[in-house]
Amino acid sequence: METRAYLKGTRLSPQKAGLVADAIRGKSVQDAMDFLGFNKQKGAAVIKKLLESAIANAEHNDKADIDLLLVKSIIVNQGMRLKRMKPRARGRADRIIKPTCHIEIILSEGSK
């Protein structure tokens, strides 16, 4: 049985979120929570909260055993980019692009 959790439009670069996602892909839920708890990147805190939501979904909706859950897949996609302007010299302006990303976690039950 697979359980999913989504987070859309988070104010985090997809590249930075992808680095954290690559580290926990394929691990057990307990190992992933330990890694995310001690990692000091912003992406780790965001993904940890989403992983807790996915665990709660698995426990409540699918009646899954938490000890057997694995991070089957974690997908990070690019979201909408916020465009802002920064004034420069001589009446010009530079564009500031603030990226967002969409994150999806899929948990599955594996054997111990």
NORURMO-V700637 format. One record per pair of residues at least 24 apart in sequence whose C-alpha atoms are under 10 Angstrom apart, sorted by the first residue. I is the first residue (numbers start at 0). J is the second residue. If there is no record, write none. Layout:
BEGIN
I|J + I|J
END
This chain:
BEGIN
0|57 + 0|61 + 0|62 + 0|63 + 0|68 + 0|106 + 0|107 + 0|108 + 0|109 + 1|57 + 1|61 + 1|63 + 1|68 + 1|69 + 1|70 + 1|71 + 1|105 + 1|106 + 1|107 + 1|108 + 2|53 + 2|54 + 2|55 + 2|56 + 2|57 + 2|58 + 2|60 + 2|61 + 2|63 + 2|68 + 2|70 + 2|71 + 2|104 + 2|105 + 2|106 + 2|107 + 2|108 + 3|49 + 3|50 + 3|52 + 3|53 + 3|54 + 3|56 + 3|57 + 3|72 + 3|73 + 3|103 + 3|104 + 3|105 + 3|106 + 3|107 + 4|49 + 4|50 + 4|51 + 4|52 + 4|53 + 4|54 + 4|55 + 4|56 + 4|57 + 4|73 + 4|102 + 4|103 + 4|104 + 4|105 + 4|106 + 5|49 + 5|50 + 5|52 + 5|53 + 5|73 + 5|74 + 5|101 + 5|102 + 5|103 + 5|104 + 5|105 + 6|45 + 6|46 + 6|48 + 6|49 + 6|52 + 6|75 + 6|100 + 6|101 + 6|102 + 6|103 + 6|104 + 7|75 + 7|76 + 7|77 + 7|78 + 7|79 + 7|99 + 7|100 + 7|101 + 7|102 + 7|103 + 8|76 + 8|77 + 8|78 + 8|79 + 8|80 + 8|98 + 8|99 + 8|100 + 8|101 + 8|102 + 9|42 + 9|45 + 9|78 + 9|79 + 9|98 + 9|99 + 9|100 + 9|101 + 9|102 + 10|42 + 10|45 + 10|78 + 10|79 + 10|80 + 10|81 + 10|97 + 10|98 + 10|99 + 10|100 + 10|101 + 11|41 + 11|42 + 11|45 + 11|77 + 11|78 + 11|97 + 11|98 + 11|99 + 11|100 + 11|101 + 12|42 + 12|75 + 12|76 + 12|77 + 12|78 + 12|80 + 12|97 + 12|98 + 12|99 + 12|100 + 12|101 + 13|42 + 13|75 + 13|76 + 13|77 + 13|78 + 13|98 + 13|99 + 13|100 + 13|101 + 13|102 + 14|42 + 14|75 + 14|76 + 14|77 + 14|98 + 14|100 + 15|40 + 15|41 + 15|42 + 15|43 + 15|75 + 15|100 + 16|40 + 16|41 + 16|42 + 16|43 + 16|45 + 16|46 + 16|74 + 16|75 + 16|76 + 16|99 + 16|100 + 16|101 + 16|102 + 17|42 + 17|73 + 17|74 + 17|75 + 17|76 + 17|100 + 17|102 + 18|42 + 18|43 + 18|75 + 19|43 + 19|44 + 19|45 + 19|46 + 20|46 + 20|72 + 20|73 + 20|74 + 20|75 + 20|102 + 20|104 + 21|72 + 21|73 + 21|74 + 21|75 + 23|69 + 23|70 + 23|71 + 23|72 + 23|73 + 24|69 + 24|70 + 24|71 + 24|72 + 24|73 + 24|74 + 24|104 + 24|105 + 25|69 + 25|70 + 25|71 + 25|72 + 25|73 + 25|106 + 26|68 + 26|69 + 26|70 + 26|71 + 26|72 + 27|65 + 27|66 + 27|67 + 27|68 + 27|69 + 27|70 + 27|71 + 27|106 + 27|107 + 27|108 + 27|109 + 27|111 + 28|54 + 28|65 + 28|66 + 28|67 + 28|68 + 28|69 + 28|70 + 28|71 + 28|106 + 28|107 + 29|65 + 29|66 + 29|67 + 29|68 + 29|69 + 29|70 + 30|69 + 30|70 + 31|69 + 31|70 + 45|102 + 46|73 + 46|102 + 46|103 + 46|104 + 49|102 + 49|103 + 49|104 + 50|103 + 50|104 + 50|105 + 50|106 + 52|104 + 53|103 + 53|104 + 53|105 + 53|106 + 54|105 + 54|106 + 56|106 + 57|105 + 57|106 + 57|107 + 57|108 + 63|107 + 63|108 + 64|108 + 64|109 + 65|108 + 66|108 + 66|109 + 66|110 + 66|111 + 67|106 + 67|107 + 67|108 + 67|109 + 67|110 + 67|111 + 68|106 + 68|107 + 68|108 + 68|109 + 68|110 + 68|111 + 69|105 + 69|106 + 69|107 + 69|108 + 69|109 + 69|110 + 69|111 + 70|104 + 70|105 + 70|106 + 70|107 + 70|108 + 70|109 + 71|104 + 71|105 + 71|106 + 71|107 + 71|108 + 71|109 + 72|103 + 72|104 + 72|105 + 72|106 + 72|107 + 73|102 + 73|103 + 73|104 + 73|105 + 73|106 + 74|101 + 74|102 + 74|103 + 74|104 + 74|105 + 75|100 + 75|101 + 75|102 + 75|103 + 75|104 + 76|100 + 76|101 + 76|102 + 76|103 + 77|101 + 77|102 + 78|102
END
